């Protein structure tokens, strides 16, 4: 990866693209440091930290921590991601959108992109209003009048729309997919705070072990009983840090391995005699990626599995000793029930998304029209059935892979008593996937320029 970037930097045209991309990322990070007025960011961060394993915690990670500090880019690219997913699903259900995607060509792609932009703004309006109502309910606002409400909501909508525009500019004038790179930058920006948290955790563990920090000493220092208990629980033994680092490297290696894995179905094309020339007769293959659905099944599954806890957090966490609290603890994001439901939802959404992305009937018809066939299977229904069987097996393996990646951080967090790694699996998949995709885009552009120079 470093070698690819170094070679790309030597090409003047690619150098300009890289500099432009870095400039956009600099603007994104500056925007993440500008807070929206009328909001008590300390109270907001404390409240969202207590809701870290809910949907809001996922939003906070995706925005690079901007969601918890109420910056102008707090909504980040979440509205655009949600809009893209919705339009992609509607493309299968609505004939007009399906016709635009398949037969519209470049003009159809532009129309779909325009519809996605308008949907992004609409979703940003809903999320901004919901964000404001949440802060108003918890008393996080310094002024709850009409003018502050208008300033907060308009700032969040404008920030989200501007982030979407920057992502499109990177896609057109920079390197790689702009939305993915901004998402990558937001997640990676949390690495220094994670390292700082580990160092602080080891210091807390040493202090507790030496007896210089205890529940009584923290209470005497002005900590509340709950805050003191959270501080003591944040301690991490040195061996736990080593375990996290080794596990993280192993997880990255595993994701890189599966990300490029694919099943190749052999395809043979029949020979055709046209005059004195013979066409066809070549052998090819039909590639089917193992991780066809990407990270979307994890995002969908986590959003639905954590929805009850998110709603309960808004309503109010039940008191200790009540039946409601027992139910709350049973479906909490650290419970076994939640992990089982989470895993099942990942498998279900993986099959759902694969069925949308890969249509065996359409693939079989295309092969038949092009004079191709799979050796050992007749064109038509036998080919469709074979492709569907292979797709089901590949999807099952990919779904289990996603489930393992998603559940490993949860299990490690449960063993170590540290919830800060609860959504680490999703982040790692996104970061590794975007890094590989960007490097591949750079390599393709370098190859294209080498051919151009050769010609």
JORA-V487499 format. One line per field, one symbol per residue. ss: DSSP state (H for helix, E for strand, L for the rest). psi: psi as a letter, one per 40 degrees, with the letter a starting at -180 (. if undefined). burial: 1 if it has 24 or more other C-alpha atoms within 12 Angstrom, else 0. A space follows every 10 residues. Layout:
BEGIN
ss->???
psi->???
burial->???
END
This chain:
BEGIN
ss->LHHHHHHHHL LHHHHHHHHH HHHHHHHHHH HLLLELLLEL HHHHHHHHHL LLLLHHHHHH HHLLLHHHHL ELLLLLLHHH HHHHHHHHHH HHHLHHHHHH HHHLHHHHHH HHHHHHHHHH HHHHHHHHHH HHHHHHHLLL ELLLLHHHHH HHHHHHHHHH HHHHHHHHHH HHHLLLLHHH HHHHHHHHLL HHHHHHHHHH HHHHHHHHHH LLLLHHHHHH LLLLHHHHHH HHHLLLLHHH HHHHHHHHHH HHHHHHHHHL LEEEEEEEEL LEEELLEEEL LLEEEEEEEL LLLLLHHHHH HHHHHLHHHH HHHHHLLLLL LLHHHHHHHH LLLLLHHHHH HHHHHHHHHH HHHHHHHLLH HHHHHHHHHL LEELLLLLLL HHHHHHHHHH HHHHHHHHHH HHHHHHHHHH HHHHHHLLHH HLLHHHHHHH HHHHHHHHHH HHHHHHHHHH HHHHL
psi->ddddddddde hddddddddd dddddddddd deehihiehg ddddddddde fdeadddddd ddefeddeef idfdebeddd dddddddddd dddhdddddd ddeeaddddd dddddddddd dddddddddd dddddddefe iehfiddddd dddddddddd dddddddddd ddeahahddd ddddddddee dddddddddd ddddddddde eehidddddd eeiidddddd ddeeihiddd dddddddddd ddddddddde iihhhhhhhi ihhhbeihia eihaihhhid fdeaeddddd dddddedddd dddddhhiii eidddddddd eieeiddddd dddddddddd dddddddhhd ddddddddde fiihhehiib dddddddddd dddddddddd dddddddddd dddddefhee edfddddddd dddddddddd dddddddddd dddd.
burial->0000100100 0001001101 1101100110 1110111111 1001101111 1111111111 1111111111 1111111111 1111111100 1100001001 1000000000 0110111011 1011101110 1101110101 1001000010 1111111111 1111111111 1011111111 1111111111 0000000100 1111100100 0011100100 0000000100 1111111001 1001001100 1100110110 0010101100 0000000000 0000010111 1111111111 1111111111 0011000000 0000000110 1111100111 1111111111 1111111101 0011001100 0111000010 0011011101 1111111111 1111111111 1110011111 1111111111 1111111110 1110110000 00000
END
